[in-house]
Amino acid sequence: GKAGFLGIGAEVARVRVTRISAGRNAAGMPTTGEGETTAAGVATAAVGRILEAAGVNVTRTLRAANDPESGGPIIDLAGEDSGLLIGRRGQTLQALQFLVNLIVRKQFEGVRVVLDVENYRQRREFQLRDMATKVAARVTQTNRSITLEPMPPADRRIIHTSLTDNPDVSTESTGEGEGRKVTIMPKRD
């Protein structure tokens, strides 16, 4: 479809969707076409199919089949196109992870797949904790609240947990949906 100019000349997009029938293994469980019967296997196969369809050249490595912290498999992605998978502030990676989780949860309820591109999540967590500490110091120094830019729930959670033990500041999430932000405030005595 077309967006048009100021709403004039806009056209509705047409999308054709074809359902692929799922096969069944000897136990009657649905498979991904590669005989996968574990959450890690289904997740790895799903990532492979999505990336192949997108024409992205990366390798997949299963870091953990059932990580106790995340409650599911962790899959590492690396290669020449890995930068494309992260996207702006990890949005592309989050979207890919969301799709993979939809596929996996059709067969395995309550499983949460985590995708990571060349340790992006660890680097991002370090950056967020560092930023939270610096902003908290500024809030303490100026005695004024500072509101951070909108961020996804996982990033907000990192900010909140990194400042939980700070006796000088408190944190609060405000806003709705994609616009939720963290506000770091001085604690009032």
C-alpha positions in Angstrom: 0.0 0.0 0.0 0.9 3.7 -0.2 0.8 6.2 2.6 -0.2 9.0 0.3 0.4 12.7 1.0 -1.6 14.1 3.9 -3.8 11.1 3.7 -4.7 11.8 0.0 -4.0 8.9 -2.4 -3.5 6.4 0.4 -4.0 2.7 -0.6 -4.6 -0.3 1.6 -1.8 -2.9 1.5 -2.6 -6.4 0.3 -0.9 -9.2 2.1 -1.0 -12.9 1.1 -0.5 -15.4 3.9 0.0 -19.1 3.3 -0.3 -21.5 6.2 2.2 -24.3 6.2 0.9 -27.5 7.7 2.9 -28.8 10.6 4.2 -32.3 10.5 4.0 -34.8 13.4 6.7 -36.9 14.9 6.3 -40.6 16.0 4.9 -39.4 19.4 2.3 -37.3 17.7 4.0 -34.0 18.7 4.1 -31.2 16.1 7.5 -30.8 14.5 9.2 -27.9 12.7 10.0 -30.1 9.7 13.4 -30.9 11.2 12.1 -33.4 13.8 12.4 -31.0 16.7 10.7 -32.0 20.0 12.5 -29.8 22.5 12.0 -26.1 23.1 15.6 -25.4 22.3 15.3 -27.4 19.0 12.1 -25.7 18.0 13.6 -22.3 18.8 16.9 -22.9 17.0 15.0 -24.2 13.9 12.6 -21.2 14.0 15.5 -18.7 14.2 17.2 -20.4 11.3 14.0 -20.3 9.1 13.3 -16.6 9.9 16.9 -15.5 9.3 17.1 -17.6 6.1 13.9 -16.0 4.8 15.3 -12.6 5.6 18.6 -13.4 3.8 20.7 -12.7 7.0 24.0 -14.6 7.2 24.7 -15.5 10.8 25.5 -18.7 12.8 23.3 -19.9 15.6 24.8 -21.5 18.8 22.8 -22.9 21.6 24.3 -21.3 24.8 21.9 -23.0 27.2 19.1 -25.5 26.5 17.2 -24.5 29.7 18.6 -21.5 31.4 17.3 -21.3 35.0 17.3 -17.4 35.0 15.3 -17.0 31.7 13.3 -20.2 32.0 14.2 -21.4 28.5 16.9 -21.7 25.9 19.4 -19.0 25.1 20.6 -18.8 21.5 23.7 -16.8 20.5 23.8 -15.3 17.0 27.1 -14.2 15.3 28.4 -13.4 11.9 28.9 -10.7 9.3 25.2 -9.5 9.3 24.9 -9.6 13.1 24.7 -5.8 13.4 21.5 -5.8 11.3 19.9 -8.1 13.9 20.4 -5.7 16.8 18.8 -2.7 15.3 18.2 0.6 17.0 18.6 0.1 20.8 18.0 -3.6 20.3 14.5 -3.2 18.7 15.2 -5.6 15.9 16.6 -8.2 18.3 13.5 -7.8 20.5 11.1 -8.3 17.6 13.0 -11.4 16.4 12.9 -12.8 19.9 9.2 -12.1 20.1 8.5 -14.0 16.9 10.6 -17.0 18.0 8.8 -17.0 21.4 5.4 -17.1 19.6 6.5 -20.1 17.6 7.9 -21.9 20.6 5.0 -21.3 22.9 2.6 -23.0 20.4 4.3 -26.3 21.6 5.9 -25.4 24.9 3.8 -23.3 27.3 5.7 -21.0 29.7 9.1 -21.3 27.9 10.9 -18.0 27.3 13.6 -18.0 24.6 16.3 -15.4 24.8 18.3 -14.4 21.7 21.6 -12.6 22.0 23.8 -11.2 19.2 27.5 -11.2 20.1 26.9 -10.5 23.8 24.8 -7.4 23.0 22.5 -8.0 26.0 25.5 -8.1 28.4 27.0 -5.0 26.9 23.6 -3.2 27.0 23.1 -4.2 30.6 26.5 -2.8 31.5 25.8 0.5 29.7 22.4 0.9 31.4 23.8 0.2 34.9 26.6 2.7 34.2 24.1 5.3 33.0 21.8 4.7 36.0 24.7 5.2 38.4 25.8 8.4 36.7 22.3 9.8 36.5 21.7 8.9 40.2 24.8 10.8 41.1 23.6 13.8 39.2 20.2 13.6 40.8 21.8 13.4 44.3 24.0 16.4 43.5 21.3 18.7 42.0 18.4 17.3 44.1 16.2 17.3 41.0 14.5 14.4 39.3 15.7 13.2 35.9 13.5 11.3 33.4 15.2 9.0 31.0 14.3 8.3 27.4 11.5 5.8 26.7 12.9 2.2 26.8 11.6 -1.4 26.7 10.5 -3.2 29.9 13.8 -5.2 30.2 15.9 -2.1 30.0 13.7 -0.3 32.6 13.9 -3.3 34.9 17.8 -3.1 34.7 17.6 0.6 35.7 15.2 -0.1 38.6 17.3 -3.0 40.0 20.6 -1.3 39.7 19.4 1.6 41.9 17.4 -0.5 44.4 20.1 -0.3 47.0 21.0 3.3 46.5 19.9 5.2 49.6 19.8 8.6 48.0 17.4 8.0 45.0 14.2 6.1 44.1 12.9 5.1 40.6 9.5 5.1 39.1 8.2 4.1 35.6 5.8 6.6 34.0 3.9 6.7 30.7 2.2 4.1 28.7 3.1 1.5 26.1 6.2 2.3 24.0 6.5 5.7 25.7 7.2 4.3 29.2 10.2 6.1 30.9 12.1 5.7 34.1 12.2 8.8 36.4 15.1 8.8 38.9 14.1 11.0 41.9 15.9 12.1 45.1 14.6 10.4 48.2 12.9 12.9 50.5 13.6 12.6 54.2 
